[in-house]
Amino acid sequence: MKNINIGYGEFEASEISLGCMRMADLSLKTARSVIETALACGINFFDHADIYGGGESETIFAKAIDMKPSVREKMLLQSKCGIREGYFDFSRDHILASVEGILKRLKTDYLDVLLLHRPDTLVEPDEVAEAFSRLHSSGKVRHFGVSNQNPMQMMLLSRYLGQRIIINQLQLSMTNTGMIDAGINVNMEIDPSINRDGSVLDYCRLNDITIQAWSPFQYGFFEGVFLDNPKFQKLNEVIDRVAADYDVPSIAIAIAWILRHPARIQPIIGTMNQDRIKAACQASDISLTRQEWYELYRAAGNELP
């Protein structure tokens, strides 16, 4: 597994991360096997959120591996907060209370990264800044980021923060390419040219913010996976042919397509299937050609201008 620099070289991490949203559904024995498989494949970055399984995903993760210093030092832990039942909450008190709960459930003294989970339109940036400052100075959180935020939202926060935003977690897959489409179809009077996120891809590249791609196998908003899905027959035909050329499973091509982008995007795979984790990690050994990347992009239904 190759490593990448996160943010402006704040630290290195495996270029593929394991998302733990579905871990709440596993037994401790199975969860332990999943984590051990990920570590054996070279994954050292694990993504959590306080709402995953109502917090149970974090609890099972820590119990499964018997979290202790010798285990903790082998991994990088990220979690998210800010989503509450029916609303978003980036208030100082909620952020601070959320982190205390996260640390308790993960049985650790610190998080490597804390993300604000989706935008809160009622955000008071000075409250976020105060919460981040307390968490950073106390050593409870080392780095900070956001999820699903556009450039202006990040700029607003950054005006008040004493810490850098080093990560933005965004949906990206072969079939969810809005942030790419707008940059390809500039100055065109067609739907793919609509800039829906403020050129977030270019902004993150310009400001050394690592994009983490969530749901790299999904189409739509959790509508299902596109791999081996008859709705995407042409795409799967191309994926399977390219996979055969590289002698890897098709799931590896789906991840390799994201890794090929020069933005150095870090995919978050959410599968709890150990064979699929191993298969996806084979993407780290693949470098798609420019022609292959664009062929896959077009096979997903995108037209080049």
Long-range contacts (C-beta under 8 A, 24 or more apart in sequence): 1-41, 1-42, 1-43, 1-281, 1-284, 2-284, 4-210, 4-264, 4-266, 5-210, 5-264, 6-113, 6-143, 6-166, 6-167, 6-210, 6-266, 7-143, 7-164, 7-166, 7-167, 7-208, 7-209, 7-210, 8-164, 8-166, 8-208, 9-208, 10-143, 10-164, 10-166, 11-76, 11-112, 11-143, 13-44, 13-45, 13-76, 13-266, 14-42, 14-43, 14-44, 14-45, 15-259, 15-264, 15-266, 15-267, 15-284, 16-42, 16-43, 16-45, 16-255, 16-259, 16-266, 16-267, 16-269, 16-280, 16-281, 16-283, 16-284, 17-43, 17-45, 17-46, 17-47, 17-78, 17-212, 17-266, 17-267, 17-268, 17-269, 18-43, 18-45, 18-46, 18-47, 18-268, 18-269, 18-270, 18-277, 19-47, 19-214, 19-268, 19-269, 19-270, 20-46, 20-47, 20-48, 20-52, 20-57, 20-58, 20-61, 20-270, 21-49, 21-52, 21-53, 21-57, 21-270, 22-52, 22-57, 22-270, 22-271, 22-272, 23-52, 23-53, 23-57, 23-60, 23-61, 23-272, 24-52, 24-53, 24-54, 24-56, 24-57, 24-60, 25-53, 25-272, 26-60, 26-64, 26-272, 28-60, 28-63, 28-64, 29-64, 30-272, 31-60, 31-61, 31-63, 31-64, 32-64, 32-65, 33-274, 34-272, 34-274, 34-277, 35-61, 35-64, 35-65, 36-65, 37-274, 37-277, 37-278, 38-277, 39-74, 39-75, 41-277, 41-278, 41-281, 42-281, 42-284, 43-277, 43-281, 44-74, 44-75, 44-76, 45-75, 45-76, 45-78, 45-266, 46-75, 46-76, 46-77, 46-78, 47-78, 47-79, 47-80, 47-169, 47-212, 47-268, 48-77, 48-78, 48-79, 48-80, 48-102, 48-106, 49-79, 49-80, 49-81, 49-83, 49-117, 50-79, 50-80, 50-81, 50-83, 50-98, 50-101, 50-102, 50-117, 51-80, 51-83, 51-117, 55-101, 55-105, 58-102, 58-105, 58-106, 59-105, 61-106, 62-105, 62-106, 62-107, 62-108, 63-107, 67-106, 67-107, 67-108, 72-108, 76-112, 76-113, 77-106, 77-108, 77-111, 77-112, 77-113, 78-111, 78-112, 78-113, 78-114, 78-115, 78-167, 79-106, 79-111, 79-113, 79-114, 79-115, 80-114, 80-115, 80-116, 80-117, 80-147, 80-169, 81-114, 81-115, 81-116, 81-117, 82-116, 82-117, 82-118, 82-120, 83-117, 83-118, 88-117, 88-118, 88-119, 88-120, 88-121, 88-122, 89-120, 90-116, 90-120, 90-122, 90-123, 90-124, 90-127, 90-128, 91-124, 91-127, 92-124, 92-127, 92-128, 92-130, 92-131, 95-127, 95-128, 95-131, 95-132, 95-135, 96-131, 96-134, 96-135, 99-135, 99-140, 99-141, 103-140, 109-139, 109-140, 110-139, 110-140, 110-141, 110-142, 111-140, 111-141, 111-142, 112-142, 112-143, 113-141, 113-142, 113-143, 113-144, 113-145, 113-166, 113-167, 114-141, 114-143, 114-144, 114-145, 115-144, 115-145, 115-146, 115-147, 115-167, 115-169, 116-145, 116-146, 116-147, 116-149, 116-157, 117-147, 118-147, 118-148, 118-149, 119-146, 119-148, 119-149, 119-150, 119-153, 123-156, 123-157, 125-156, 125-157, 125-159, 125-160, 125-161, 126-160, 128-157, 128-160, 128-161, 129-157, 129-160, 129-161, 129-162, 132-161, 132-162, 132-163, 133-162, 133-163, 136-162, 136-163, 143-167, 145-169, 145-209, 145-210, 147-212, 147-214, 149-200, 150-197, 150-198, 150-200, 151-198, 151-199, 151-200, 151-203, 152-198, 154-203, 154-207, 154-209, 165-207, 165-209, 166-208, 166-209, 166-210, 167-209, 167-210, 167-211, 167-212, 168-200, 168-204, 168-209, 168-210, 168-211, 168-212, 169-211, 169-212, 169-214, 169-268, 170-197, 170-200, 170-211, 170-212, 170-213, 170-214, 171-213, 171-214, 171-215, 171-218, 171-221, 172-211, 172-213, 172-214, 172-216, 172-258, 172-265, 173-213, 173-215, 173-216, 173-217, 173-218, 173-219, 173-226, 173-254, 173-258, 174-226, 174-235, 174-239, 174-254, 174-257, 174-296, 174-297, 174-300, 175-218, 175-219, 175-220, 175-226, 175-232, 175-235, 175-300, 175-301, 176-215, 176-218, 176-219, 176-220, 177-297, 177-300, 177-302, 180-261, 180-297, 181-302, 184-302, 184-304, 184-305, 185-305, 188-305, 190-305, 192-302, 192-303, 201-263, 204-263, 205-262, 205-263, 210-264, 210-265, 210-266, 211-263, 211-265, 211-266, 212-265, 212-266, 212-267, 212-268, 213-258, 213-265, 213-266, 213-267, 213-268, 214-268, 214-270, 215-270, 216-254, 216-255, 216-258, 216-267, 216-268, 216-269, 217-251, 217-254, 217-269, 217-271, 226-254, 226-300, 227-251, 227-254, 232-300, 234-299, 234-301, 235-296, 235-299, 235-300, 235-301, 237-299, 238-295, 238-296, 238-299, 239-296, 239-299, 242-288, 242-292, 242-295, 242-296, 246-286, 248-279, 248-282, 248-283, 248-285, 248-286, 249-279, 249-282, 251-276, 251-279, 251-280, 252-279, 252-280, 252-281, 252-282, 252-283, 252-286, 253-283, 253-286, 253-288, 253-296, 254-280, 254-283, 255-280, 255-283, 256-283, 256-286, 256-287, 256-288, 257-288, 257-293, 257-296, 257-297, 259-283, 259-284, 259-286, 260-287, 260-288, 260-293, 261-293
